[in-house]
């Protein structure tokens, strides 16, 4: 069966929310739950929750293309920390929102309490190097400095963003996920990644809909999976089982675990 594309998804039954209104639900300090499955399940899930959420709309678009550049040390310290299950860990990336042209340098921190915080500043995306301001930001927010970081992965995807009408939850739905590192390029086919970001105090219609579709929470790091499928020189055994499961769920033309 040919995979459904994001362009064929209907979002007309959602009320729109504008970017300025997203400030009500930034959730920069939050609890994340991640789910992944084949896109064939997505439309029925969206229909089930449409009365409870707004969809982010920018200039008439609800499907937003993103581009991300990740950075790591020469020894892949940030990847290895995640691979080994270390908490109090970091990720450093530059992300561009292609419709608006806005870009941010972002630092994500996963604490030993299981909470994720994100700090970011506007960035110039013309090149992959860091300005003095960006270097200071990295030094203040991480154990690293910009001189120790190199491009470790390129990633692109399309995102739908939902906001609970109670403004206590934000949900991102990522499709059309592609990775590139050096000469290796990997298209993740019909994979959908849903991330529910909340203050952790309440349940949600989306979580209920996922449960009704027998889709369980299952961690997914776009960075770590991307490194695993594009670079066979790094330590990655901890992700082998997850990659094999992804291959069974999605329509993919080749083995991902290179």
C-alpha positions in Angstrom: 0.0 0.0 0.0 1.3 3.4 -0.9 2.1 5.6 2.1 -0.2 8.5 2.8 1.6 11.8 2.4 1.2 14.8 4.8 -0.2 16.8 1.9 -3.3 14.5 1.8 -4.1 14.9 5.5 -7.2 17.0 6.1 -6.9 19.6 8.9 -10.0 21.6 8.0 -11.9 20.3 11.0 -9.4 22.0 13.4 -9.8 25.6 14.5 -6.6 27.6 13.7 -4.4 29.3 16.2 -1.8 31.9 15.2 1.8 32.0 16.1 1.4 35.0 18.5 -1.1 33.0 20.5 1.4 30.2 21.1 3.1 32.2 23.8 0.3 31.0 26.1 1.6 27.5 26.0 5.4 27.7 25.5 6.1 24.9 28.0 9.9 25.4 27.9 10.0 23.3 31.1 7.9 20.2 30.6 7.3 16.5 30.5 7.5 14.9 27.1 5.8 11.7 25.9 6.7 10.4 22.5 4.9 8.0 20.2 5.6 6.7 16.7 3.6 4.7 14.2 2.7 4.4 10.5 1.0 7.4 9.0 -2.0 5.3 8.0 -3.3 5.6 11.6 -3.0 9.4 11.7 -6.1 10.7 10.0 -8.5 8.8 12.3 -6.6 10.0 15.4 -6.8 13.6 14.2 -10.6 13.3 13.6 -11.1 11.9 17.1 -9.4 14.9 18.8 -10.4 17.8 16.5 -12.8 19.3 19.0 -10.2 19.6 21.7 -7.3 21.2 19.9 -6.3 24.2 17.8 -3.9 23.7 14.9 -1.1 26.2 14.4 -1.6 28.1 11.1 1.0 30.4 9.5 0.1 32.3 6.3 -2.6 29.7 5.6 -0.3 26.7 6.2 -0.7 24.1 8.9 2.0 21.8 7.5 5.3 23.5 8.4 8.7 22.4 6.9 11.6 22.4 9.3 15.3 22.0 8.8 17.7 21.1 11.6 21.5 21.0 12.0 22.8 19.1 15.0 26.2 19.5 16.6 28.4 17.2 18.7 31.9 16.9 19.9 34.6 15.0 18.0 34.1 12.1 20.3 30.3 12.3 20.0 29.8 13.0 23.7 26.2 14.1 23.5 25.2 11.1 21.4 27.1 8.6 23.6 25.5 10.1 26.8 22.1 9.4 25.3 23.1 6.0 24.0 24.4 5.0 27.5 21.2 6.3 29.2 22.9 9.1 31.1 20.6 11.8 32.4 21.5 15.4 32.8 22.4 15.4 29.1 22.4 18.0 26.3 21.6 18.5 22.7 22.8 21.5 20.6 21.1 22.3 17.3 20.2 25.1 14.9 16.7 24.9 13.6 15.1 26.8 10.8 11.4 27.3 10.3 11.3 27.4 6.5 8.0 29.3 6.0 8.8 32.2 8.3 12.6 32.1 7.6 13.2 32.3 11.4 16.1 30.3 12.9 17.2 29.5 16.4 20.2 28.1 18.2 18.7 25.7 20.7 20.0 23.8 23.7 17.9 21.0 25.2 18.6 19.6 28.6 17.2 16.4 30.0 17.4 16.4 33.8 17.7 13.4 36.1 14.1 14.1 37.1 13.0 13.3 33.6 12.1 16.8 32.7 13.1 18.5 29.5 14.0 22.2 29.3 14.9 24.2 26.2 16.7 27.5 25.8 17.1 29.3 22.5 18.3 32.4 20.8 17.8 33.8 17.3 20.6 32.7 15.0 22.0 33.5 11.6 21.6 30.3 9.5 23.9 31.4 6.6 26.6 29.0 7.8 27.2 26.4 10.4 29.7 28.2 12.4 28.9 30.1 15.7 29.1 33.8 16.4 30.6 35.2 19.6 27.0 35.6 21.0 26.2 32.0 20.2 29.5 30.8 21.7 28.7 32.6 24.9 25.2 31.1 24.9 26.6 27.5 24.5 29.2 28.1 27.2 26.5 29.3 29.7 24.0 26.6 28.9 26.2 23.5 28.4 29.6 22.0 29.5 30.8 22.6 25.9 32.1 25.6 23.9 31.5 26.2 20.2 35.1 25.4 19.2 34.6 21.8 20.4 31.4 21.3 18.3 31.1 20.0 14.7 28.1 19.4 12.5 27.0 15.8 13.2 23.6 15.4 11.4 21.2 17.2 9.0 17.5 16.6 9.4 14.3 17.8 7.7 10.7 17.1 8.4 7.2 18.4 8.2 5.4 19.4 11.4 1.8 19.8 12.5 1.4 21.6 15.8 -1.7 21.2 18.0 -2.5 23.2 21.1 -5.0 21.9 23.7 -7.9 24.4 24.0 -7.1 24.5 27.8 -3.6 25.8 26.9 -1.9 23.3 29.1 -0.6 21.0 26.4 1.2 21.3 23.0 1.5 18.4 20.6 3.8 18.1 17.6 3.3 15.6 14.8 6.3 15.1 12.5 6.2 13.5 9.1 8.3 13.2 6.0 11.4 12.7 8.1 14.8 12.6 6.3 18.4 12.5 7.5 21.7 13.3 5.9 25.2 12.9 7.1 28.2 13.1 4.8 27.1 11.1 1.8 24.5 9.1 3.5 20.8 10.1 3.1 17.9 8.2 4.7 14.2 8.8 4.1 12.1 7.4 7.0 9.1 6.7 4.8 5.7 6.6 6.4 7.0 7.1 10.0 5.0 9.6 12.2 6.4 10.9 15.5 4.0 12.4 17.9 5.3 14.3 21.0 3.0 15.4 23.7 4.4 18.3 25.7 2.6 19.2 28.9 3.0 20.3 32.5 2.3 16.7 33.5 -0.7 17.5 35.6 -3.5 16.3 33.4 -4.4 13.7 30.8 -5.3 14.7 27.3 -7.7 13.7 24.5 -4.7 12.9 22.3 -3.3 10.5 24.8 -6.7 8.8 25.0 -6.9 8.6 21.2 -3.5 7.0 21.0 -4.4 4.5 23.6 -7.6 3.7 21.8 -5.5 2.9 18.7 -3.2 0.7 20.8 -0.3 3.0 20.3 1.9 3.1 23.4 4.5 5.7 24.5 7.9 4.8 23.1 10.9 7.0 23.4 12.3 8.4 20.1 15.2 10.8 19.7 15.3 12.1 16.2 19.0 13.0 16.7 20.0 9.5 18.0 18.0 7.6 15.4 19.4 9.8 12.7 23.0 9.2 13.8 22.3 5.5 14.0 20.9 5.2 10.5 23.5 7.4 8.8 26.8 6.6 10.6 27.9 3.0 11.1 31.2 4.1 12.8 29.6 5.1 16.1 28.5 3.0 19.1 24.8 2.3 18.5 23.9 -1.1 19.8 21.4 0.3 22.2 19.3 1.6 19.3 19.4 -1.6 17.1 16.2 -3.1 18.6 14.3 0.2 18.0 15.5 0.4 14.5 14.3 -3.1 13.7 10.9 -2.3 15.1 10.7 0.9 13.0 11.5 -1.2 9.9 8.5 -3.5 10.7 6.1 -0.5 11.2 6.8 1.7 8.2 7.1 1.2 4.5 10.8 1.4 3.9 12.8 0.3 0.8 16.0 -0.7 2.6 17.4 -1.9 5.9 17.9 1.1 8.2 20.6 -0.4 10.4 23.6 0.0 8.1 
